[in-house]
Amino acid sequence: MEKYKVLLQLCVILSILFLIYLFYKFILSLIKKNRLSYYSINLEKEEYAEDSFIISIICRFGKFLKSLVVFNGLGRIYDRYIDSDSRFKNGMDYVSLKILLGFLLVILYLLISFLYKNSIMTLIIVVTFILGFVLPDFYCFYLKTKFNKLNDKDILKAIIIMNNSYKVNRSNKQVIEDVISRCDGQIQNEFKKVLNDINLGMTLEEAIKRIYIRTGNKTFLDISIMISLNSKIGADKVDIINDIEKRLVDEEKFYNELYVAKSINKIAVIVFGILPLLFITYLISFNKDYINLLVQGRGVLIILILAIIYLLYILIICRIARGRYI
């Protein structure tokens, strides 16, 4: 126990030193902010009045954390989870939520310990704060899977819109704006990011390639290569987009046929899996000799053998349905 006490004391001392360091960086950032505020224009608007009370507290605390230089790097990591539908303004609000939730769980633990007159343990306080700090990451993981999941039909619709826009000789920026105005959902958010990247000075090739990096969909990599070929050797964008569109249409037809075939196979597996059970139930229900046979001492062994045979039967049917013949 003495070793653990020394370790806990060391953790407490390091935590205090870290808090002192954060306070020092906060004072320095306030000094720099006050010096530069005279020469700068404040473009940030207070939009917390429209949000709920909890969201406004999180956003205000996030704005406070933004003045601390230490948390800026962590806030930029969570910027990827901000979109037009998000209640938060920037990634620092997620950091604010993590810290506030950690402190809330710690306060809840202290209240419960006080009510039930239990001893307060420093280790449990640390673990509770870490738990509250980590919990929002599960929601961010859900957002990551949501952002990265693009519907093939939406991608095909965006490609068709791009193809029609290029046929009437519209510019790259106008093509992206057409896709944004006519599409919705996640594909619209991705092309909004493309338009934002273009406005910030990035080329269309790089902006489209970033969709491929975010989602892993190779269609956008092909579009990026197409734009690169057009800029370097003067290839016809309409012909290349037509090829991509035809390929996507063929892939959609193939996957639809594959889905139908898999659905039929699943129905066949369910039917052939239920038939032996119905047959055995029928025999047991109308023949008492089978019931007496199963109730005797060797009945358990017979049931075990029948269960193994049935499982092997189901396994063979599943392998045949998947095209893995034995």
Salt bridges, closest charged atoms under 4 A:
GLU46 OE2 - LYS63 NZ 2.97
ASP51 OD2 - LYS89 NZ 3.03
ASP137 OD2 - LYS98 NZ 2.89
ASP178 OD2 - ARG170 NE 2.75
GLU190 OE1 - ARG214 NH2 2.77
ASP197 OD2 - ARG210 NE 3.88
ASP222 OD2 - ARG247 NH1 2.56
GLU251 OE2 - ARG247 NE 3.72
